[in-house]
Amino acid sequence: MRIALINENSQAAKNALICDTLKKVVEPMGHTVDNYGMYSAEDEKQLTYVQCGILAGVLLNSGAADFVVTGCGTGQGAMLACNSFPKVLCGHITNPLDAYLFSQVNDGNCAAMPFAQGFGWGAELNLETTFEKLFGTPGGGGYPKERVVPEQRNKKILDQVKTVTYSDMADILQKLDPELVKGALGGDHFKELFYANCKCEKMAAAVEAVVGK
């Protein structure tokens, strides 16, 4: 699994801690982490939580990422922004139990986490165990296990509903404020990571139209 990490501006100073913890947990599992920043609070390109949602939508709809880890001060804004886009099923994840149940019951592909609220002493330990529960077991296994069939059925129904209620992501990019999109896709390593891993020609073309090759 290719996991993308995205941090918005208010919590960008914690990017290295979050990235190091994520890699420590998931790389031994065979997963890959791509860090899309922000990398520090001083980065020239400043991401809002709305732009984190745009970036998450681009990565998941293009196949450049299989899962996105993002967040903001509370995680709520990032969750709302991410769920504004097609093929993004984002949960608000605060602890290991949230992570495990979201993975097993909802089988989503994006986690929005609080990187300020409750992020105090032992925060890195909570991150570590949360990532272990989020990625340590294949998603969609059900909880409790005897509920796996209806839970998987509901997930498929939700995915079908979203194909009707949401527009195509490539079309959405063309309708958004170009400067907003450029800001979302303007990170130092975006082009390097995105074009190397994008699996959708339509999405690649839509992104190229905004930020170039």
C-alpha positions in Angstrom: 0.0 0.0 0.0 1.2 3.5 -0.9 0.3 5.9 2.0 0.4 9.7 1.5 1.0 12.0 4.4 -0.4 15.6 4.1 -0.1 18.3 6.8 -1.8 21.7 6.8 -0.2 24.9 7.9 -1.3 25.1 11.5 0.4 21.8 12.4 3.2 21.7 9.8 5.9 21.9 12.5 4.9 18.3 13.5 5.3 16.8 10.0 8.7 15.2 10.8 7.4 13.6 14.0 4.3 12.3 12.3 6.1 11.0 9.2 8.9 9.3 11.2 6.3 7.6 13.4 4.2 6.5 10.4 7.2 5.1 8.6 8.4 3.3 11.7 5.1 1.5 11.9 4.1 0.8 8.3 7.4 0.2 6.5 8.0 -3.1 8.3 4.5 -4.1 7.2 5.6 -3.6 3.5 3.8 -0.2 3.0 5.4 2.9 1.4 5.0 6.4 2.7 5.1 9.5 0.5 5.4 12.7 2.4 3.6 15.5 0.6 4.2 18.1 3.3 3.9 20.7 4.5 7.4 20.0 5.9 7.7 22.9 8.2 5.7 26.0 9.3 8.1 28.1 7.2 7.3 26.4 3.9 6.7 28.8 1.1 3.6 26.9 0.0 1.1 27.0 2.8 -1.7 24.4 2.8 -5.0 25.0 4.4 -7.2 22.1 5.5 -9.4 22.7 2.4 -6.4 22.3 0.2 -5.5 19.1 2.0 -8.8 17.8 0.9 -8.1 18.8 -2.7 -4.7 17.1 -2.6 -6.2 14.0 -1.0 -8.8 13.8 -3.7 -6.2 14.1 -6.5 -4.0 11.4 -5.0 -6.8 8.9 -4.3 -8.6 9.4 -7.6 -5.4 9.2 -9.6 -4.1 6.1 -7.9 -1.0 8.0 -6.8 -1.9 6.9 -3.3 -3.9 4.1 -1.8 -4.5 5.8 1.5 -4.1 9.3 2.8 -3.2 10.3 6.4 -3.9 14.0 7.0 -5.3 16.2 9.7 -5.5 19.7 11.3 -5.8 21.1 14.8 -8.9 19.0 15.6 -9.0 16.8 12.5 -12.6 17.8 11.9 -12.0 20.4 9.2 -9.6 18.0 7.3 -12.2 15.3 7.5 -15.0 17.5 6.1 -12.7 18.8 3.3 -11.6 15.3 2.3 -15.1 13.9 2.2 -16.1 16.7 -0.2 -14.5 14.7 -3.0 -15.3 11.5 -4.9 -13.7 8.2 -4.0 -12.5 9.6 -0.7 -13.9 7.9 2.4 -12.3 9.8 5.3 -12.8 9.0 9.0 -12.0 11.2 12.0 -9.4 9.1 13.9 -8.3 10.1 17.4 -7.0 6.9 18.9 -6.3 3.2 18.2 -9.9 2.1 18.8 -11.1 4.6 16.2 -8.5 3.4 13.8 -9.3 -0.3 14.1 -13.0 0.1 13.9 -12.8 2.5 10.9 -10.5 0.1 9.1 -12.5 -3.0 9.8 -16.1 -1.7 9.7 -15.9 1.2 7.2 -12.8 0.2 5.1 -12.0 3.8 4.3 -9.0 5.2 2.5 -8.3 8.4 4.3 -7.8 9.4 8.0 -8.1 12.9 9.4 -6.4 13.2 12.8 -6.2 15.9 15.5 -2.6 17.2 15.6 -3.3 19.9 18.2 -6.3 18.9 20.3 -5.2 16.3 22.9 -1.7 16.2 21.3 0.3 16.4 24.5 2.5 14.2 26.6 2.8 10.7 25.0 1.3 12.0 21.7 3.9 10.0 19.6 2.9 6.8 21.5 -0.8 7.4 20.6 0.2 8.0 17.0 2.3 4.8 16.9 -0.4 2.5 18.3 -3.1 4.3 16.2 -1.1 3.6 13.0 -0.6 0.0 14.1 -4.3 -0.5 14.4 -5.1 1.4 11.2 -2.7 -0.4 8.9 -1.7 -3.6 10.7 -4.7 -5.6 9.5 -6.3 -5.6 6.0 -9.4 -3.4 6.0 -13.0 -4.6 5.8 -12.6 -7.6 8.0 -15.6 -6.7 10.1 -16.2 -6.0 13.7 -17.6 -8.0 15.4 -16.5 -10.6 12.9 -20.1 -12.0 12.5 -21.1 -8.6 11.1 -18.6 -8.7 8.3 -21.2 -9.5 5.5 -23.6 -6.6 6.2 -20.7 -4.2 6.9 -19.1 -5.0 3.6 -22.4 -4.7 1.8 -23.0 -1.3 3.3 -19.6 -0.2 2.2 -20.3 -1.2 -1.4 -23.7 0.6 -1.2 -22.0 3.8 0.0 -19.4 3.6 -2.8 -22.2 3.3 -5.3 -24.1 6.2 -3.8 -21.0 8.4 -4.0 -20.6 7.7 -7.8 -24.0 9.3 -8.2 -23.7 12.2 -5.7 -20.2 13.3 -6.7 -18.7 14.6 -9.9 -15.6 13.2 -11.6 -12.5 14.5 -9.8 -10.8 15.6 -13.0 -13.9 17.7 -13.9 -14.0 19.1 -10.4 -10.4 20.4 -10.7 -11.4 22.4 -13.8 -14.2 24.1 -11.9 -12.3 25.1 -8.7 -10.5 28.4 -8.3 -7.2 27.8 -10.2 -5.1 29.5 -7.5 -6.7 27.4 -4.8 -5.8 24.2 -6.7 -2.3 25.5 -7.6 -1.7 26.1 -3.9 -2.9 22.6 -3.0 -0.7 21.0 -5.6 2.3 23.3 -5.3 4.4 21.4 -2.7 8.1 21.1 -3.1 7.9 17.4 -4.0 4.4 17.1 -5.4 5.3 16.7 -9.1 8.1 14.3 -8.3 5.9 12.0 -6.2 2.6 12.4 -8.2 3.7 11.8 -11.7 5.9 8.8 -10.7 2.9 7.1 -9.1 -0.2 8.4 -10.9 -2.2 5.5 -12.6 -4.9 7.6 -14.3 -4.1 9.4 -17.6 -7.2 11.7 -17.2 -6.2 12.8 -13.8 -2.6 13.3 -14.9 -3.8 15.5 -17.7 -6.1 17.5 -15.4 -3.2 18.1 -12.9 -0.8 19.0 -15.7 -3.2 21.6 -17.0 -3.0 23.3 -13.6 0.6 22.9 -12.5 2.5 21.7 -15.6 4.6 18.6 -16.0 
